[in-house]
Amino acid sequence: MPKLYFSPGACSLSPHIVLSEIGEKFETEKVDLKTKKTAKGEDFLKVNPKGQVPTLITDEGQILTEGVAIVQYLADQHPEKNLLPKTETWERYKAIEWLNYISTEIHKGMGLLFAADRMVTQPQGNEELKKSAKEGMNKKFDYLSEHLKKNQFVLGNQFSAADAYLFTLLGWHQFLKIDLTKYPILMGYMEKIKSRPAVQATLKAEA
């Protein structure tokens, strides 16, 4: 049975959703990212020296880190769930393109806003950094809105692992004081993903 180490509100919500969508049994263990201790009091750094979630232990006892790698692994273990296109197809490469865009542009951009207080100690510089970062994110939200105006989901007309990832990151707007109401298409998209039974179950489990 696979085991996922997660932290509520972190990007580990993405593979947690994917596991719920697959519908097979799995274990989870919460991690305190400040103390690097698991809910059982174990040293998380012994599991993942990076000290970051998500971290997956496979059925074979192998350890896999990094969300984009984990969701691809999980999707490929259960191809019948159609959470990603088949490997070595054009559609799969487009899916990888999207997963990388979400990771390097959306995740990185929003992560900068979380880290701003640690990066710039002077209040004026801090606010300038946040303003600049939010302006950069607005352009990306415009791009996402245009894409989702034409597509029900990130990869077209079917929910995929890419949606689990994007939904996770867009949900951070409430913590970062980003007004997504200016993007009704994104708000509607989030509600659509949130209404899925597997997503509801995951949110409840992490609460």
N, C-alpha and C positions, 0 to 999 in steps of 0.2 A: 504494500500500500504506500503510495507516495506521501511525502510529508512536506508541507510548506511552512517555512518560517516567515512571519509577517509582522507588520506593525500597523495598527489602525491609522487610517488616513494617509499612509505612504503609498508608493507606486506598486507595492506588493498586492494591492487590491486587484490589479489587472490579472495576474495569473490565478488569483483566488477565484475571480469570476470565471475564468476559463475552466478551472477544475469543477466548479459548480455546474457549468454548462455541459461538461462531459458526462456528469451524472454518476461516475464511479465513486467508490469509497476513497477517502483520503483523510489524512491527519493535518492538523495545523498546530502551530505553537507560536504564541505571541512573544515578540522581542522588544525589550526596552532599549531603544537606540542610544540613549544617553549612558546607561550603565553597561550596555552590551551583555545584559543578562536575559535569559529566557524566562518565561513564566514559571518554569520549574527550578529557577535559580542556577541554571547551568551557564557556563562561560560560552557565549555565542561565538566569540572569536576562535574557539576551537573547531567550530563547525564551518565558519566562513571568516577567514582572517581579514577580509575586507571590512567586516563589521557592518554590512549593509543587507537590507532585504530588497527584493525577495531572494530566498535561497530554497532550493528544492532538493530533497533527497529522494532519489528514484526507487523503484521497487527493488533494484539490484544493489541499492546502497551507495550509488554514485551521487556526487554532489554537483549541482549545476547552479550557477549564479547568473545574474543579469536578466532582467525581465523579458527583453526581446528574445533571448535565447531560450528561456524557459517556456514561453507561450508557443514558440515554434516546436519545441520538443513535445509538449503536451498535445498539440494539434496533430502532429505526425504519429503519435501513439494511438490516436483515435480518429483515423481518417473518415470514418463513417459519420462523424459529427460535423464535418465540413466547416471546421473553424478556420482553416486556411486552404488555399488551393493546393493541388498535388505538386510535389517537388518536380523540378526540371520542366516546368511549364511557364509560359509567358505570364500567366495570371499569378503564379507564385512569385516571380521576380517583381511584379507590380506590388504584390502584398509586402514583400521585403522593402521595396521602395517606400511604401507608406509607413511601415513600422520604423524605419530609420528616420523618416521625416518627423514623425511624432516624437521619437526619442531625442533627436538632435536639435530640433527647432522648438517644439512645444514644451517638452520636458525640460530642456536646458534653459529655455527662456523663463519659464515659470519658476524653475529652481533658483534662478538668479534673484528673483524677487524675495524668495524665502531667505536667501543668504545675504541680502543687502545690509542688514543691520550688523552683520559680522564683518563685512567687507569694508564698509565706510563708517568711521566712528563719528565724523562731524555731521551734525543734523542737516546742514544745507547740502553737503555732498551726498548724503544718504537720500534725500528727497529728489535730487537731480538724477541720481542713478535709477531710482524707482520710476520716475517719470519717463525717462528714456527707455527703460525696459518695457514699460506698459505700452508706450507708443509702438515699439517693435512688435509686441504681441498683438496689438490691434491689427496690424497688417496681416499677420498669420491667421487671426480670426476671420478677417475678410476672405482670405483664400479658402479657409475651411467652409465658410458659409456658402461661397459660390459652388464649391464641390458638392456639398450636401443639399444644395438647392436642386441638383440634378440627380442625386443618388440617395436612396433611402439609408444606406450605410456606407462606411468608408470604401469598401470594395465593390459596391454596387447595390444589388437588391437582397443581399443575404448578410446577416450578422456574422462577424468574424472576430478573431482575436484582436485585430486592429481596433475594433470598436470598444472592446474591453479596456484597452490601453488609453484610447482617446477619452472615453468617458471618465476614467480615473483622473486624468489630468485636468479636464475641464471642471471637474468637481472642486478643484482647488480654488476656483475663483472666489468662493465664499470666505476663504481664509486670507486671501491676498487683496481683498477689497477691489476686485475687478468687476465692473458692471457689465455682465453678459446680457442684460435685458436689451442692450443695443443690438444684439444679434439674435433675433427671434428664431432663426433657423437653428442655431446652436442650442438654444433653450429647448426647442421642440425635440431636437435630436436627443438631448440628455434625458428628457422625460420618456421618450420612446425606449431608450436603453434601460432606464431605471425601472420601467414597468415589466421587464422580463422576469419571470419567476426565479431564475437562477441568480439574477442580479439582486433581487429583493432578498433572497436567502443569504447571499454573501454579505450584503450591507447589514443585515440583522446579526449575522455571526460575528462581524467585526465591531459592532456597536458596543 
